[in-house]
Amino acid sequence: MSQTLFLARSLAYCIALVVSLLFLYPYWWMLLGAFRSAEAVMTTPLRLWPESIDFDAFFSVARVGGVPLWRYAMNSIIITGASTILAVFVTALGAYAIVRRRGHRLFEALRYVFLLTIMYPYMLLVIPVYIVMFKIGLLGSYAGIVLFLSMGPIQFFLFEQFFRSIPHEIIEAAAIDGASEWQILFKVVMPMAAPVVATVAVITFLLNWAQWFPVLVISRSPDTYTLPVALLSINGELGTNFQGIMALAVITTIPATIVFLLAQKRVMAGMAEGAVKG
């Protein structure tokens, strides 16, 4: 029986390893493409190692559209970081308010309306967002991009589900002791929600780092473009410069990959805290 179990487990690990390699291969192919010419890729596309190590492609993308690459990188860091902080703060406040007023028809209606936005992609919000940003004077600004990227229905859902799992007696005891709603949230509830906060922060960072369409819509000049938008621009600007496109793709995905690898265990734990308990 133990031998059968060992064989079954070994087979499962082998299958998981093969599937993992299949998923990793496109990223490896992209990395190789940064060092191989377009002709070499077309001739032997399944080659697992480049013919030579050449960093010229990375130097060729030092400027995209007349803007230095470091400017795109700084924009990505600033916009993604600010939108992540704001999204965590706002969604936590909204989720706490709805949980504290559970049963109230207006708050319940707001909850369902907010969760419905999960089904709607950014593409459907282009015209409304453009008009709103124009009316409030944020079109073409960092603030407008950060504000739009801070909308997080998935993040709200995780916070709300975890807050609902907190025993009501704990919050009531803090209220009886004279704590205000702000004190209850930040001194009682949020310390308990630390795993979910970390998960929401990582998820928001990964989602916003990859966003290009909202940035392209709200921006008025390349000065506020991020790395994904630069990748889109270089695709049209350089045309057949296959190495340049792959090199910039590698540069764009490295930060998100590092963040995910460092935080994947915390993300899984936070998802369990926010979804399973709820």
Backbone as JSON, one array per atom type, in Angstrom:
{
  "sequence": "MSQTLFLARSLAYCIALVVSLLFLYPYWWMLLGAFRSAEAVMTTPLRLWPESIDFDAFFSVARVGGVPLWRYAMNSIIITGASTILAVFVTALGAYAIVRRRGHRLFEALRYVFLLTIMYPYMLLVIPVYIVMFKIGLLGSYAGIVLFLSMGPIQFFLFEQFFRSIPHEIIEAAAIDGASEWQILFKVVMPMAAPVVATVAVITFLLNWAQWFPVLVISRSPDTYTLPVALLSINGELGTNFQGIMALAVITTIPATIVFLLAQKRVMAGMAEGAVKG",
  "N": [[0.83, -1.2, 0.0], [1.93, 1.25, 0.83], [3.95, 1.47, -1.06], [2.48, 1.73, -3.41], [1.21, 4.15, -2.89], [3.46, 5.79, -2.8], [4.35, 5.62, -5.49], [2.16, 6.75, -6.8], [2.21, 9.33, -5.76], [4.7, 10.18, -6.69], [4.24, 10.13, -9.44], [2.33, 12.13, -9.61], [3.85, 14.35, -8.86], [5.67, 14.4, -10.99], [3.98, 14.96, -13.15], [3.08, 17.49, -12.35], [5.51, 18.85, -12.47], [6.09, 18.77, -15.22], [3.93, 20.22, -16.26], [4.45, 22.69, -15.04], [6.87, 23.39, -16.29], [5.96, 23.7, -18.89], [4.4, 25.98, -18.6], [6.36, 27.8, -17.87], [7.99, 27.91, -20.06], [7.19, 29.82, -22.18], [7.99, 32.28, -21.01], [10.74, 31.85, -20.75], [11.34, 31.6, -23.46], [10.79, 34.19, -24.31], [12.83, 35.52, -22.93], [15.1, 34.42, -24.17], [14.66, 35.43, -26.7], [15.45, 38.05, -26.49], [18.14, 37.96, -26.83], [18.58, 36.79, -29.23], [18.52, 36.96, -32.81], [15.87, 37.97, -35.07], [15.8, 36.38, -37.34], [17.14, 34.08, -36.49], [15.38, 33.17, -34.54], [13.11, 32.57, -36.07], [14.16, 30.59, -37.67], [15.12, 28.49, -35.97], [13.04, 28.06, -33.77], [12.58, 26.64, -31.39], [14.87, 26.42, -29.98], [16.8, 26.04, -27.04], [18.79, 27.58, -25.99], [20.59, 30.58, -26.49], [22.4, 31.48, -29.52], [24.48, 33.25, -29.12], [25.51, 35.55, -26.54], [24.24, 38.63, -26.43], [23.99, 41.94, -25.63], [23.06, 44.12, -26.96], [20.42, 44.63, -27.68], [19.19, 45.49, -25.34], [20.41, 47.93, -24.9], [19.43, 49.26, -27.08], [16.86, 49.97, -26.45], [17.02, 52.07, -24.77], [15.92, 54.54, -25.1], [12.6, 55.35, -25.84], [10.31, 56.46, -28.09], [11.4, 58.99, -27.89], [11.63, 59.43, -25.19], [13.48, 58.77, -22.27], [14.21, 55.47, -21.04], [14.37, 55.16, -18.28], [12.58, 57.0, -17.34], [10.07, 55.96, -17.95], [10.22, 53.73, -16.29], [10.36, 54.92, -13.73], [7.87, 56.18, -13.71], [6.21, 53.93, -13.71], [6.86, 52.82, -11.2], [6.1, 54.91, -9.43], [3.35, 55.37, -10.05], [2.23, 52.78, -9.77], [2.95, 52.18, -7.11], [1.69, 54.31, -5.64], [-1.03, 53.97, -6.37], [-1.47, 51.44, -5.35], [-1.18, 51.77, -2.55], [-3.26, 53.62, -2.09], [-5.46, 52.12, -3.0], [-5.54, 49.96, -1.17], [-6.08, 51.35, 1.2], [-8.55, 52.67, 0.64], [-10.33, 50.58, -0.15], [-10.3, 49.04, 2.15], [-11.51, 50.8, 3.99], [-14.06, 51.07, 2.79], [-15.01, 48.4, 2.84], [-15.04, 47.92, 5.6], [-16.94, 49.8, 6.45], [-19.29, 48.85, 5.23], [-19.52, 46.32, 6.39], [-19.86, 47.03, 9.05], [-22.31, 48.22, 8.9], [-24.05, 46.23, 8.24], [-26.95, 44.76, 6.88], [-28.26, 47.13, 6.47], [-30.13, 48.59, 3.94], [-29.24, 50.39, 1.96], [-26.44, 50.27, 2.15], [-26.06, 47.57, 1.6], [-26.96, 47.51, -1.02], [-25.01, 49.12, -2.23], [-22.86, 47.45, -1.85], [-23.41, 45.23, -3.54], [-23.53, 46.51, -6.01], [-20.92, 47.46, -6.24], [-19.49, 45.05, -6.29], [-20.41, 44.07, -8.68], [-18.9, 45.35, -10.54], [-16.71, 43.79, -10.97], [-17.18, 42.2, -13.14], [-16.91, 43.86, -15.29], [-14.68, 44.9, -17.71], [-11.83, 47.17, -18.06], [-12.02, 48.27, -20.57], [-14.67, 48.88, -21.14], [-15.1, 51.13, -19.71], [-13.92, 53.31, -20.8], [-14.9, 55.69, -22.16], [-16.66, 56.91, -20.15], [-14.76, 57.28, -18.06], [-12.84, 58.92, -19.28], [-14.36, 61.23, -19.77], [-15.09, 61.98, -17.14], [-12.56, 62.4, -15.94], [-11.72, 64.52, -17.5], [-13.61, 66.5, -16.84], [-13.09, 66.96, -14.14], [-10.58, 67.91, -14.23], [-8.29, 66.25, -14.22], [-7.23, 64.94, -16.32], [-4.57, 63.59, -18.08], [-2.81, 63.69, -15.97], [-0.76, 62.51, -13.21], [-2.27, 62.06, -10.93], [-4.84, 61.51, -11.88], [-4.47, 59.06, -13.21], [-3.59, 57.43, -11.08], [-5.82, 57.58, -9.39], [-7.79, 56.3, -10.93], [-6.73, 53.7, -11.21], [-6.92, 52.87, -8.66], [-9.34, 51.75, -8.11], [-10.74, 48.85, -6.89], [-12.43, 46.12, -7.02], [-12.0, 43.37, -6.49], [-10.15, 43.47, -4.43], [-11.67, 44.78, -2.52], [-13.6, 42.8, -2.07], [-12.07, 40.78, -0.83], [-11.27, 42.05, 1.57], [-13.79, 42.57, 2.68], [-14.9, 40.01, 3.07], [-13.14, 38.97, 4.98], [-13.47, 40.78, 7.14], [-16.08, 40.23, 7.82], [-15.76, 37.8, 9.03], [-14.69, 38.33, 11.48], [-15.34, 38.13, 14.91], [-18.26, 39.67, 16.14], [-18.41, 40.52, 18.72], [-15.87, 41.37, 19.49], [-15.47, 43.83, 18.2], [-17.59, 45.25, 19.33], [-16.83, 45.27, 22.0], [-14.59, 46.92, 21.92], [-15.85, 49.27, 21.16], [-17.46, 49.76, 23.39], [-15.52, 50.32, 25.23], [-14.92, 52.85, 24.55], [-13.65, 53.43, 22.17], [-13.24, 55.03, 19.02], [-14.67, 54.79, 15.67], [-12.55, 54.95, 13.85], [-10.4, 54.26, 15.49], [-11.13, 51.66, 16.17], [-10.98, 50.43, 13.67], [-8.26, 50.8, 12.83], [-6.7, 50.06, 15.03], [-7.69, 47.71, 16.04], [-9.07, 46.05, 14.12], [-7.54, 46.14, 11.65], [-4.87, 45.24, 12.44], [-5.48, 42.53, 12.91], [-6.11, 41.81, 10.37], [-3.78, 41.61, 8.95], [-2.57, 39.56, 7.22], [-4.38, 39.62, 5.06], [-4.2, 42.26, 4.25], [-1.58, 42.32, 3.28], [-1.88, 40.53, 1.16], [-3.79, 41.85, -0.46], [-2.31, 44.12, -1.11], [-0.18, 43.03, -2.63], [-1.58, 41.79, -4.75], [-2.84, 44.03, -5.88], [-0.6, 45.52, -6.64], [0.55, 43.82, -8.61], [-1.53, 43.7, -10.51], [-1.87, 46.43, -11.23], [0.68, 47.11, -12.13], [0.82, 45.88, -14.58], [-1.05, 47.2, -16.09], [-2.0, 48.97, -18.98], [-3.87, 50.1, -20.69], [-5.72, 51.94, -19.28], [-3.8, 53.87, -18.55], [-2.91, 54.76, -21.02], [-5.22, 55.92, -22.0], [-5.85, 58.02, -20.2], [-3.52, 59.51, -20.13], [-1.81, 62.3, -21.64], [0.56, 62.77, -22.84], [3.77, 61.21, -23.58], [5.19, 61.54, -21.24], [3.93, 60.63, -18.96], [3.7, 57.97, -19.35], [3.89, 54.45, -18.67], [5.94, 51.47, -18.19], [4.59, 49.19, -19.47], [3.06, 50.63, -21.39], [5.1, 51.8, -22.81], [6.16, 49.5, -23.94], [4.1, 48.83, -25.66], [4.27, 51.02, -27.36], [6.83, 50.76, -28.46], [6.48, 48.54, -29.95], [5.07, 49.43, -32.15], [6.74, 51.41, -33.03], [9.31, 50.36, -33.59], [8.76, 48.26, -35.19], [9.88, 45.62, -36.83], [11.89, 45.09, -35.05], [12.69, 42.69, -33.37], [14.33, 41.78, -31.28], [14.56, 44.1, -29.67], [11.92, 44.47, -28.78], [11.5, 42.11, -27.28], [13.51, 42.46, -25.36], [12.64, 44.75, -23.96], [10.26, 43.7, -23.02], [11.19, 41.8, -21.22], [12.44, 43.48, -19.32], [10.17, 44.81, -18.39], [8.65, 42.81, -17.17], [10.22, 41.77, -15.14], [10.21, 43.13, -12.47], [7.55, 42.58, -11.55], [7.61, 39.78, -11.55], [9.57, 39.23, -9.61], [8.37, 40.33, -7.31], [6.1, 38.69, -7.09], [7.26, 36.12, -6.71], [8.53, 36.47, -4.25], [6.39, 36.96, -2.59], [4.46, 35.0, -2.84], [3.67, 32.95, -1.05], [2.55, 34.42, 1.04], [0.45, 35.58, -0.33], [-1.18, 33.37, -0.97], [-1.86, 32.54, 1.63], [-3.24, 34.82, 2.53], [-5.37, 34.87, 0.72], [-6.73, 32.62, 1.53], [-7.41, 33.4, 4.13], [-9.11, 35.57, 3.58], [-11.08, 34.56, 1.88], [-11.83, 31.82, 2.38], [-12.5, 31.76, 5.14], [-14.49, 33.64, 5.08]],
  "CA": [[0.0, 0.0, 0.0], [2.81, 2.4, 0.91], [4.65, 1.58, -2.34], [1.51, 2.28, -4.37], [1.04, 5.57, -2.56], [4.69, 6.47, -3.22], [4.34, 5.71, -6.95], [1.13, 7.71, -7.19], [2.69, 10.66, -5.42], [5.79, 10.5, -7.61], [3.63, 10.43, -10.73], [1.68, 13.44, -9.49], [4.92, 15.36, -8.89], [6.2, 14.46, -12.36], [2.99, 15.67, -13.97], [3.13, 18.9, -11.94], [6.75, 19.42, -12.99], [5.94, 18.96, -16.68], [2.99, 21.34, -16.47], [5.15, 23.91, -14.65], [7.83, 23.72, -17.35], [5.19, 24.19, -20.04], [4.0, 27.36, -18.32], [7.55, 28.63, -17.78], [8.69, 27.98, -21.33], [7.01, 31.1, -22.89], [8.83, 33.33, -20.41], [12.11, 31.53, -21.14], [11.43, 31.91, -24.89], [10.88, 35.65, -24.38], [14.16, 35.89, -22.47], [16.03, 34.06, -25.23], [14.43, 36.31, -27.84], [16.17, 39.3, -26.29], [19.53, 37.76, -27.2], [18.64, 36.15, -30.54], [17.98, 37.75, -33.9], [14.58, 37.5, -35.57], [16.06, 35.28, -38.28], [17.48, 32.88, -35.72], [14.15, 32.7, -33.89], [12.25, 31.98, -37.09], [14.8, 29.39, -38.2], [15.08, 27.44, -34.92], [12.29, 28.7, -32.68], [12.54, 25.83, -30.16], [16.21, 26.34, -29.38], [16.73, 26.31, -25.61], [19.9, 28.42, -25.57], [20.93, 31.48, -27.61], [23.65, 31.24, -30.22], [25.48, 34.11, -28.48], [24.98, 36.48, -25.56], [24.42, 39.97, -26.98], [23.16, 42.88, -24.87], [22.76, 45.31, -27.77], [18.98, 44.9, -27.69], [18.84, 46.24, -24.13], [20.86, 49.31, -25.11], [18.62, 49.87, -28.14], [15.59, 50.45, -25.9], [17.32, 53.08, -23.75], [14.95, 55.61, -25.35], [11.43, 54.91, -26.61], [9.47, 57.61, -28.39], [12.08, 60.2, -27.46], [11.64, 59.5, -23.72], [14.4, 57.77, -21.73], [13.56, 54.32, -20.43], [14.28, 55.32, -16.83], [11.37, 57.79, -17.04], [8.96, 54.99, -17.93], [10.37, 52.89, -15.1], [9.97, 55.73, -12.58], [6.41, 56.34, -13.77], [5.61, 52.66, -13.28], [7.04, 52.67, -9.76], [5.31, 55.92, -8.73], [1.92, 55.14, -10.27], [1.84, 51.51, -9.16], [3.06, 52.29, -5.65], [0.66, 55.2, -5.1], [-2.35, 53.36, -6.56], [-1.57, 50.3, -4.44], [-1.43, 52.29, -1.2], [-4.61, 54.21, -2.06], [-6.45, 51.05, -3.15], [-5.62, 49.23, 0.1], [-6.72, 52.22, 2.18], [-9.95, 52.94, 0.29], [-11.14, 49.36, -0.11], [-10.45, 48.65, 3.55], [-12.53, 51.68, 4.57], [-15.37, 50.72, 2.25], [-15.42, 47.09, 3.34], [-15.35, 48.05, 7.03], [-18.2, 50.54, 6.59], [-20.4, 47.98, 4.84], [-19.66, 45.26, 7.39], [-20.4, 47.64, 10.27], [-23.72, 48.58, 8.66], [-24.68, 45.1, 7.57], [-28.4, 44.76, 7.03], [-28.79, 48.39, 5.96], [-30.43, 48.36, 2.53], [-28.41, 51.22, 1.1], [-25.08, 49.73, 2.16], [-26.09, 46.29, 0.9], [-27.06, 47.82, -2.45], [-23.7, 49.57, -2.64], [-21.98, 46.28, -1.89], [-23.66, 44.45, -4.75], [-23.15, 47.32, -7.17], [-19.46, 47.48, -6.31], [-19.02, 43.74, -6.7], [-20.75, 43.87, -10.08], [-17.85, 45.91, -11.4], [-15.73, 42.75, -11.27], [-17.49, 41.64, -14.45], [-16.72, 44.84, -16.35], [-13.27, 45.25, -17.96], [-11.52, 48.58, -18.22], [-12.36, 48.71, -21.92], [-16.03, 49.42, -21.16], [-15.15, 52.36, -18.93], [-13.05, 54.31, -21.42], [-15.58, 56.97, -22.4], [-17.03, 57.56, -18.88], [-13.56, 57.7, -17.32], [-12.25, 60.06, -20.0], [-15.2, 62.42, -19.54], [-14.98, 62.36, -15.73], [-11.23, 62.97, -15.71], [-11.67, 65.82, -18.17], [-14.44, 67.44, -16.1], [-12.49, 67.32, -12.84], [-9.27, 68.47, -14.49], [-7.21, 65.31, -13.93], [-6.81, 64.27, -17.55], [-3.16, 63.77, -18.38], [-2.03, 63.86, -14.74], [-0.5, 61.32, -12.41], [-3.37, 61.87, -9.98], [-5.95, 60.88, -12.58], [-4.13, 57.66, -13.44], [-3.58, 56.75, -9.79], [-7.2, 57.49, -8.89], [-8.53, 55.28, -11.68], [-6.18, 52.38, -10.91], [-7.19, 52.52, -7.25], [-10.59, 51.0, -8.01], [-10.39, 47.45, -6.71], [-13.52, 45.27, -6.52], [-11.48, 42.12, -5.94], [-9.55, 43.81, -3.14], [-12.8, 45.04, -1.63], [-14.21, 41.53, -1.72], [-11.22, 40.08, 0.15], [-11.4, 42.74, 2.86], [-15.15, 42.43, 3.22], [-15.08, 38.65, 3.55], [-12.4, 38.78, 6.23], [-14.1, 41.57, 8.19], [-17.29, 39.52, 8.24], [-15.38, 36.65, 9.85], [-14.27, 38.79, 12.81], [-16.47, 38.1, 15.87], [-18.87, 40.99, 16.39], [-18.18, 40.88, 20.12], [-14.58, 42.07, 19.61], [-15.7, 45.22, 17.81], [-18.48, 45.87, 20.31], [-16.07, 45.49, 23.23], [-13.78, 48.11, 21.71], [-16.75, 50.43, 21.15], [-17.89, 50.0, 24.77], [-14.36, 50.92, 25.91], [-14.81, 54.24, 24.14], [-12.88, 53.58, 20.94], [-13.98, 55.54, 17.88], [-14.64, 53.88, 14.53], [-11.2, 54.96, 13.3], [-9.55, 53.48, 16.39], [-11.5, 50.25, 16.04], [-10.49, 49.94, 12.39], [-6.81, 50.79, 12.68], [-6.02, 49.48, 16.18], [-8.25, 46.4, 16.36], [-9.41, 45.23, 12.95], [-6.46, 46.03, 10.67], [-3.81, 44.31, 12.86], [-5.94, 41.17, 12.71], [-6.22, 41.57, 8.93], [-2.45, 41.8, 8.34], [-2.36, 38.7, 6.04], [-5.22, 40.07, 3.95], [-3.62, 43.52, 3.79], [-0.42, 41.97, 2.45], [-2.38, 39.91, -0.07], [-4.41, 42.89, -1.28], [-1.24, 44.98, -1.61], [0.54, 42.33, -3.68], [-2.47, 41.63, -5.9], [-3.01, 45.35, -6.5], [0.66, 45.87, -7.3], [0.71, 43.03, -9.83], [-2.54, 44.11, -11.49], [-1.63, 47.79, -11.71], [1.95, 47.17, -12.86], [0.6, 45.4, -15.95], [-2.07, 47.99, -16.78], [-1.54, 49.9, -20.01], [-4.98, 50.78, -21.36], [-6.13, 53.16, -18.56], [-2.72, 54.86, -18.61], [-2.89, 55.3, -22.37], [-6.42, 56.74, -22.18], [-5.82, 59.21, -19.36], [-2.31, 60.3, -20.41], [-1.82, 63.21, -22.79], [1.9, 62.79, -23.43], [4.59, 60.09, -23.12], [5.83, 61.83, -19.95], [3.25, 59.88, -17.91], [3.59, 56.58, -19.76], [4.56, 53.44, -17.86], [6.67, 50.48, -18.98], [3.73, 48.47, -20.42], [2.71, 51.51, -22.5], [6.32, 51.91, -23.63], [6.25, 48.27, -24.71], [3.14, 48.98, -26.75], [4.78, 52.04, -28.28], [7.99, 50.25, -29.17], [5.99, 47.56, -30.91], [4.72, 50.14, -33.37], [7.83, 52.28, -33.44], [10.44, 49.62, -34.14], [8.28, 47.31, -36.19], [10.45, 44.27, -36.85], [12.99, 44.96, -34.09], [12.23, 41.63, -32.48], [15.16, 41.77, -30.07], [14.21, 45.24, -28.82], [10.62, 44.2, -28.15], [11.7, 41.09, -26.26], [14.32, 43.03, -24.28], [11.79, 45.61, -23.13], [9.3, 42.82, -22.34], [11.9, 41.22, -20.07], [12.6, 44.55, -18.33], [8.86, 45.13, -17.85], [8.1, 41.72, -16.35], [11.11, 41.38, -14.03], [9.75, 43.55, -11.14], [6.34, 41.83, -11.15], [8.01, 38.41, -11.27], [10.27, 39.21, -8.33], [7.38, 40.56, -6.24], [5.26, 37.5, -6.93], [8.05, 35.02, -6.14], [8.8, 36.76, -2.84], [5.17, 37.1, -1.79], [3.44, 34.04, -3.24], [3.13, 32.25, 0.12], [1.69, 35.35, 1.76], [-0.76, 35.76, -1.13], [-2.03, 32.2, -0.77], [-2.39, 32.59, 2.99], [-4.22, 35.89, 2.6], [-6.57, 34.46, -0.02], [-7.45, 31.69, 2.41], [-7.99, 34.19, 5.23], [-10.17, 36.46, 3.11], [-12.14, 33.9, 1.13], [-12.32, 30.61, 3.0], [-13.17, 32.09, 6.39], [-15.71, 34.38, 4.82]],
  "C": [[0.87, 1.26, 0.0], [3.56, 2.6, -0.4], [3.74, 2.16, -3.42], [1.3, 3.77, -4.15], [2.26, 6.38, -3.0], [4.73, 6.66, -4.73], [3.33, 6.74, -7.43], [1.57, 9.14, -6.91], [3.82, 11.1, -6.36], [5.25, 10.86, -8.99], [2.98, 11.81, -10.72], [2.72, 14.56, -9.54], [5.5, 15.51, -10.29], [5.27, 15.22, -13.28], [3.01, 17.16, -13.64], [4.38, 19.58, -12.47], [6.66, 19.7, -14.48], [5.03, 20.14, -16.97], [3.67, 22.67, -16.12], [6.14, 24.35, -15.73], [7.12, 24.24, -18.59], [4.76, 25.64, -19.84], [5.2, 28.3, -18.29], [8.23, 28.83, -19.13], [8.43, 29.28, -22.1], [7.86, 32.24, -22.33], [10.3, 33.09, -20.78], [12.34, 31.87, -22.62], [11.54, 33.42, -25.1], [12.27, 36.12, -23.97], [15.21, 35.57, -23.54], [15.88, 35.0, -26.42], [15.14, 37.64, -27.72], [17.63, 39.19, -26.72], [19.69, 37.13, -28.59], [18.04, 37.07, -31.6], [16.65, 37.16, -34.36], [14.76, 36.33, -36.53], [16.36, 33.99, -37.55], [16.25, 32.29, -35.05], [13.25, 32.0, -34.88], [12.83, 30.67, -37.63], [14.73, 28.24, -37.22], [14.35, 28.0, -33.7], [12.32, 27.95, -31.36], [13.9, 25.67, -29.52], [16.16, 26.79, -27.92], [17.87, 27.17, -25.11], [20.3, 29.31, -26.74], [22.27, 31.14, -28.24], [24.8, 32.05, -29.6], [24.77, 35.05, -27.51], [25.28, 37.9, -26.03], [23.45, 40.91, -26.28], [22.79, 44.13, -25.67], [21.28, 45.66, -27.76], [18.56, 45.72, -26.48], [19.29, 47.69, -24.24], [20.01, 50.02, -26.16], [17.29, 50.42, -27.63], [15.84, 51.47, -24.79], [16.4, 54.29, -23.89], [13.84, 55.05, -26.24], [10.55, 56.12, -26.84], [10.08, 58.92, -27.94], [12.16, 60.38, -25.96], [12.59, 58.43, -23.2], [13.66, 56.67, -20.98], [13.41, 54.48, -18.93], [13.05, 56.13, -16.44], [10.14, 56.89, -17.0], [9.02, 54.14, -16.67], [9.95, 53.65, -13.84], [8.47, 55.95, -12.55], [5.71, 55.07, -13.3], [5.7, 52.5, -11.77], [6.14, 53.64, -9.0], [3.82, 55.62, -8.84], [1.46, 53.85, -9.61], [1.9, 51.58, -7.64], [1.95, 53.13, -5.05], [-0.73, 54.58, -5.22], [-2.53, 52.16, -5.64], [-1.89, 50.76, -3.02], [-2.86, 52.84, -1.09], [-5.68, 53.14, -2.16], [-6.63, 50.27, -1.85], [-6.39, 50.06, 1.13], [-8.22, 52.39, 1.89], [-10.81, 51.69, 0.38], [-11.31, 48.85, 1.31], [-11.51, 49.5, 4.25], [-13.92, 51.3, 4.09], [-15.88, 49.4, 2.78], [-15.81, 47.16, 4.81], [-16.69, 48.75, 7.23], [-19.4, 49.64, 6.27], [-20.62, 46.87, 5.86], [-20.27, 45.81, 8.68], [-21.87, 48.0, 10.13], [-24.43, 47.45, 7.92], [-26.18, 45.08, 7.89], [-29.03, 46.05, 6.55], [-28.95, 48.27, 4.44], [-29.51, 49.15, 1.61], [-26.99, 50.66, 1.02], [-25.02, 48.38, 1.44], [-26.18, 46.51, -0.61], [-25.71, 48.28, -3.0], [-22.73, 48.4, -2.76], [-22.17, 45.5, -3.18], [-23.28, 45.22, -6.02], [-21.65, 47.33, -7.35], [-18.92, 46.15, -6.79], [-19.36, 43.44, -8.16], [-19.68, 44.39, -11.02], [-16.74, 44.91, -11.7], [-15.93, 42.22, -12.68], [-17.15, 42.59, -15.59], [-15.23, 45.15, -16.52], [-13.09, 46.74, -18.14], [-11.97, 49.12, -19.57], [-13.73, 49.39, -21.96], [-16.13, 50.75, -20.44], [-14.38, 53.5, -19.56], [-13.74, 55.66, -21.53], [-15.99, 57.63, -21.09], [-15.82, 58.09, -18.12], [-12.93, 58.93, -17.98], [-13.03, 61.33, -19.72], [-15.06, 62.91, -18.1], [-13.63, 63.01, -15.44], [-11.09, 64.34, -16.36], [-12.45, 66.87, -17.37], [-13.8, 67.87, -14.79], [-11.05, 67.8, -13.0], [-8.09, 67.56, -14.2], [-6.72, 64.57, -15.17], [-5.35, 64.6, -17.85], [-2.27, 63.93, -17.17], [-1.78, 62.53, -14.06], [-1.67, 61.01, -11.48], [-4.54, 61.16, -10.64], [-5.69, 59.4, -12.81], [-4.18, 56.87, -12.13], [-4.99, 56.56, -9.26], [-7.96, 56.39, -9.6], [-8.03, 53.87, -11.35], [-6.45, 51.94, -9.49], [-8.51, 51.79, -7.08], [-10.28, 49.51, -7.94], [-11.52, 46.6, -6.18], [-13.05, 43.96, -5.92], [-10.88, 42.36, -4.56], [-10.64, 44.08, -2.11], [-13.44, 43.74, -1.16], [-13.39, 40.78, -0.67], [-11.32, 40.72, 1.53], [-12.76, 42.47, 3.48], [-15.38, 41.04, 3.79], [-14.33, 38.41, 4.85], [-13.04, 39.55, 7.37], [-15.38, 40.9, 8.69], [-16.98, 38.34, 9.14], [-14.94, 37.04, 11.25], [-15.47, 38.76, 13.76], [-16.96, 39.51, 16.19], [-18.59, 41.46, 17.81], [-16.88, 41.67, 20.3], [-14.76, 43.55, 19.28], [-16.58, 45.94, 18.83], [-17.75, 46.15, 21.62], [-15.2, 46.73, 23.1], [-14.64, 49.36, 21.72], [-17.21, 50.78, 22.56], [-16.76, 50.66, 25.58], [-14.11, 52.36, 25.48], [-14.01, 54.48, 22.88], [-13.77, 54.11, 19.82], [-13.9, 54.53, 16.74], [-13.24, 53.81, 13.91], [-10.27, 54.13, 14.16], [-9.85, 51.99, 16.3], [-10.9, 49.67, 14.76], [-8.98, 49.76, 12.39], [-6.06, 50.16, 13.86], [-6.52, 48.08, 16.54], [-8.38, 45.52, 15.12], [-8.21, 45.05, 12.03], [-5.28, 45.18, 11.15], [-4.21, 42.85, 12.7], [-5.96, 40.8, 11.23], [-4.87, 41.7, 8.22], [-2.21, 40.86, 7.15], [-3.16, 39.15, 4.82], [-4.69, 41.38, 3.39], [-2.43, 43.25, 2.87], [-0.87, 41.38, 1.11], [-2.97, 40.95, -1.0], [-3.34, 43.79, -1.89], [-0.5, 44.31, -2.77], [-0.32, 42.18, -4.93], [-2.64, 42.95, -6.63], [-1.76, 45.76, -7.24], [0.8, 45.13, -8.63], [-0.29, 43.44, -10.91], [-2.21, 45.48, -12.09], [-0.31, 47.91, -12.48], [1.73, 46.79, -14.33], [-0.4, 46.24, -16.73], [-1.44, 48.94, -17.79], [-2.69, 50.71, -20.61], [-5.46, 52.02, -20.6], [-5.08, 54.25, -18.63], [-2.71, 55.54, -19.97], [-4.08, 56.23, -22.6], [-6.32, 58.06, -21.43], [-4.63, 60.11, -19.68], [-2.51, 61.18, -21.65], [-0.47, 63.28, -23.48], [2.69, 61.59, -22.9], [5.24, 60.31, -21.76], [5.19, 61.06, -18.8], [3.05, 58.42, -18.29], [4.37, 55.68, -18.81], [5.26, 52.43, -18.78], [5.77, 49.67, -19.91], [3.31, 49.33, -21.61], [3.91, 51.72, -23.41], [6.5, 50.67, -24.49], [5.29, 48.3, -25.88], [3.65, 49.96, -27.8], [5.95, 51.5, -29.1], [7.58, 49.21, -30.21], [5.62, 48.22, -32.24], [5.87, 50.95, -33.92], [8.95, 51.52, -34.14], [10.04, 48.55, -35.14], [8.88, 45.93, -36.01], [11.64, 44.11, -35.91], [12.59, 43.96, -33.01], [13.01, 41.62, -31.17], [14.81, 42.9, -29.13], [12.91, 45.02, -28.08], [10.77, 43.18, -27.02], [12.51, 41.63, -25.07], [13.48, 43.9, -23.37], [10.73, 44.78, -22.4], [9.94, 42.19, -21.11], [12.04, 42.26, -18.96], [11.26, 44.84, -17.64], [8.36, 44.06, -16.88], [8.97, 41.35, -15.15], [10.59, 41.85, -12.67], [8.53, 42.78, -10.66], [6.69, 40.39, -10.8], [8.69, 38.29, -9.91], [9.29, 39.39, -7.16], [6.53, 39.32, -6.01], [6.03, 36.35, -6.29], [8.31, 35.23, -4.65], [7.54, 36.69, -1.99], [4.13, 36.03, -2.08], [2.85, 33.29, -2.05], [2.19, 33.14, 0.9], [0.38, 35.57, 1.0], [-1.71, 34.59, -0.94], [-2.65, 32.18, 0.62], [-3.47, 33.66, 3.13], [-5.5, 35.56, 1.86], [-7.41, 33.5, 0.82], [-8.11, 32.43, 3.55], [-9.2, 34.98, 4.76], [-11.31, 35.75, 2.45], [-12.71, 32.69, 1.86], [-13.07, 30.9, 4.28], [-14.49, 32.8, 6.15], [-16.8, 33.48, 4.33]]
}
